[in-house]
Amino acid sequence: MSLYDRWQGSELSVLEKELVFNRENTGFVQYDTKDGKYFYLHPSPFLNSPKKEIFCTESCDPPAEHTFVEVDIESEREFPLKGSQDHITVKTICGWKPFDPSPLAERRKILDYEEIVYYFTLPFRGEEDTIEQIAKCSALYSLSSPPIVDEVGGINAAVLGKKTQWNTFKGSMKVIPQDFFRSNSRYYYYISDQEKCTVKSGCEEVNRAIYRPDEYVMDIPLVVEETTLNQLSKDYRELINEERPIITSYILDALIIKPDPMNTVEKTIIDAVHTIREEYKRTGYSPYKQNLGDAIPKLTSSFARLQRASKATQSDVKDVVELWLDMHWKANKIYSSPLKVSKRYDLLDTARKLYVELHDIYGLEFWIPLHEAVTRTTLHPEEFMVSLESLVFAGYALRKAGAIKIL
């Protein structure tokens, strides 16, 4: 069944239930005509409206597509549908205003976030702390991250373990709607042992879980090596099947929330980037490439989503750093012959040049407007962006929307 045709109560998110049953003329805009003169209001980006109605603009400009709005109705008319006895109501609007769906998505009362984490512990057996760390990483991956910079959001997880454990991890991700595994989805999940993820235009968040990645730069290691697998007993399968639709609806609500930790806990984020950069390079070896600049902001945003919160806190950053440190330690303990970190982070010559130029102009720990920085350095704009990414991955620069900071 498609994500967009769900109608059982347990399958609907809190936001969807509220907009379907309790609110009129409010929802997520989808154009029926290219100019937006006719459009639908859906209860979420993931569910088509069950109401036989369409909205029309006559005396005002249409709202932007793919935004939530509340509209004012000027008049209504009914028209018969061709080949059917049903009618469709055409509602002409005289105005509209933005609608923030976050408070509704945050209002969920069916499950606490600890229960979401518990769900991801079910497939594995082992030491309690180890299983909980795996479950938290799995939850962060499944809940994704909104774009923190002017790019696509999402979480990249390096899954490290045996093939059977990798397959078990993939099985736990069946809570993610099948529609999200299509590369043209706005929220795209790629789970594979092949590093060939192609991102199509229109993707807002892209999440990659790669088995033992070599080339991709990842946000967090997810080490499943030190576990055994739960037996697929009848009771276990029934529990999984009962919980799955509830977890899925939790994910749908969470994706509506857009926490930006750079707006609330920026200094704590910067200190955390320094911490993981120094720890990662101190160990000297790693079985995967770590994103040292962007990872903490993205993981913190995902952790806020896990708790149904639109604002990230210092506690979120602390929890994320502790989780990363534990997983990083396990990854290096288990894989005794990984590649030297020094080889993974050979900065491009142009990246070194960019760092020196930006440092000379602006100094350290200062937010630099991106459009200004591009014009004030000697690098070509394309060369600038590649070099900046090299600095970010190595933990010597930090990004947020429209600005960069040299560390």
Steps between C-alpha positions, in 0.01 A plus 500: 500500500626848415590743773255745347197270540513420873171520690526273805523704819832354615657585164418871517730751663371743761522787251306305239221408741463860612480644149267228368251493785522827693606781266355645183678683219846430639774280359797432276481670161517296180434677171247356257597758236851627437410858589347395832157641419356163598657304784429233762556514874625165630528402868875447457765460229445125541123464466250615238190674626187281529282808455348551155598864475739722309597860563502786250665843508317791340577816692836409657829335412522125567703372795837342425488133413622251760424732793239479775232769492160593638269661243198732520202392291305751290252263334431132428355319200434134430569330169426140395800276432508351151394135491394505865206592718734682738556874510805714567482825690693793353589746776604847385739664745538870577817468704734265682764497774788265584421217739765348726434125535784444750294546821259232380782262404659557841177418682520125451389306811488137385870424550794652688831521321642231731245261348626586152852413611371181662348387169843509337648284779266209418698338214826473698634327811810595695618733776225744591712813439617371161148418383370838615776681310414307183132582550567873548712514185229312309235742628707804400549358153129421456396849613742674262607865536363810330745705291727691737684676217388601152512139392310175536445369853521143625724266702779280363569187708793262458368157602783276624449131578448160343266444207234335718500799734488738203195314370338526843559876501335523158202307633455747786470778243172364366336768714607745230222531239578326171429822312810651664725243333427653159774734385247767396351525850536826692621283790731235357655205687780303337605179682762301310846344496564694178619862508299606197228723642370742237310800635234640270386862499218570741641287783479691827663238721717207391600230749770247417571186702802336338648165597873546566535816288835594354447822305193673642545747785273383784344672800504213749623141523234243587691201637291182517794260530469418870146362485307184438162495329161455662321183401199554275248348740128542441471742793794704370354525150161602637657772714697635204191503278292676765759767567606570143209724383516702821875559457443597137239760593743637764762541227252688280425748778871541573582584137270803525710646785802705385740558793801720421761464775705784351224735615483374858825334612763625258786533752436150636503367142835667428654356818366157402654522152837571661450199731424244231764641265773464759381155613468369145848615404655401832415132447689509172295231326143460381308240295291772332513868403344729762325828425659710773335835425135431415433182700429649844248760376315236298498237774388757757210602277400135460521447877265797552260341251516176697364693798239685290669834567542788256791646700823314571657528846847474650395164643426376148851593387652330805304179437597497133871550575496221762327268253751584227798449732370158612436383144831639374684313777323174412574544129873541564512216754339246266672595175869461571631593154314808385646778288709770664300814570787708363446336161125558510540872570770612262362849438490623146765763427219737411333427836817600684517814288135580573552454874797740503319761291183493710706506819697804382183688402259406778688314773365203696157431655315761292197434281583601144223560245552233237426727202759749632768237565473367144580845357783587740721196445715427196335163427251442219146455645487128412849449642393695810205268572706182458772639727246612760351150510850360558546736797158411644553124476838540672345704780667832421183682393137507603195581287152634548252651256685764297808520722826324592735516797870409510604292804 
